[in-house]
Amino acid sequence: MDKVLRRQKIRYRIRKKSAGTNEKPRLSVFRSNNEIYAQIIDDVSGKTLTAASSKDKDISAQKVNKTEKSKLVGTAIARKAKDLGIENVVFDRSGYLYHGRVKAIADGAREGGLQF
């Protein structure tokens, strides 16, 4: 089984168990080779409430490694969530291992004040 199929099966298994509501939306992470993206999603209405990525101007301007950029994305998404009045989220790692850049986003979001 190749990596993409394996990750997709893990992703579906995670999504079966956790869905974001209006009170507790889902913090979803997507990781490409060079960038990392985070979205806060309300699955009941099917809308993305806010998003942050390493392509944002204030984050991409900083010359740090990918793990540190991920931590900055985590704090940015937490700040945007606070502006919307969101305190609690469900963390969706999208089939990636909770390690490295995915863990850095989670740590940054927790430092920013989000609770999972």
N, C-alpha and C positions, 0 to 999 in steps of 0.2 A: 504494500500500500504506500503510495507516495505521500509526501509531506502535506500537500494541499488537501487531499481527501481526508487524511487523518485529522488535520486541524478543523476541517468542516464538520466532521462527525462530533468532535469535542465541542465545537461551537453550538451545534444544534442541541447537544445534551445540556449545556449550560443554559441556553435560552429556554429550554423546556421547563427548567426549574425556577428561573428568575425573570420576571417582567417588571418594567418600570411603571409605576402609577403616577398620578398627579401629585400625591403627597410624597412619594419616594421614587423619583425617576431613576433611570438606568444610566450609569456612566460607562459608555462604550469606548474601547480603545482600538485603534487600527495602527499597525506598525508596518511601514514599508522599509526598504533597505536604507533609505536616507532620511526619511521624515517620520514623524509620529503625530497622530491625530487623536483628539478626544472629543466626544459629543455627550451631551446630557439629553436623554430622549424620554418622552412620555409615550409609552407604548399603547395606552388606552386611546388617546386621540391620534397616535401615529405621527407626532410632530417632534422635531428637534428643537429643544428649548434654547440651547446655546452650544457653541463649539469653540475649540481652540486647537491650534496646531503649531508645529515647529516652523511653519512657513510664515507665521505672523511677523510683522515687521520688527516689533520690539524683541522678539525671541531670536529671529534669524540674524539680527544685527550682532548678536553676541557671539564671540568666537570661543565656544566651549565644545566639549565632545558630546556625542549623541545622548549619553545617559544624563548628563547635566541639563541638556536641552529638554529632555523628557520631564525632568523635575520642574523646570520652568513652565512647561505646558500644564503640568498638574496644578501648580499654584495659580496659573492664569485661569484655568477652568474653574477652580474653587472661587476665585475672585468674581468671575462672571456669574457663578451660581449664587453667591452671596447677594449680588445686586438684584437677582430675581427672587430672593427670599428662600432659596433652597438650602437646607441644612443637611438632610440625610439623603443618601443615594445608594443604589445597588451597584456594585462594581462588576462590570462585564469584561473579562479579559480576552474575549473573542477567540478562545482556543489557544492563545499563546501561553507559554509557561509563565507563572508568576515569578519572574526573575529578570534582572537587568533593567531594560528600559520600561517594561510594563510595571515592575515594582517601583521604579523611580517616579512614574506618573502617580501611582497610588500614594507614595510617600509625600510627594509635593501637594497633592490634593488634601491629604490629611493635615499637613502643616498649614494649608490655607484655610482650614476650618471645616472641611466636609467630613461627615461621619459615615462610615459604611457599616 
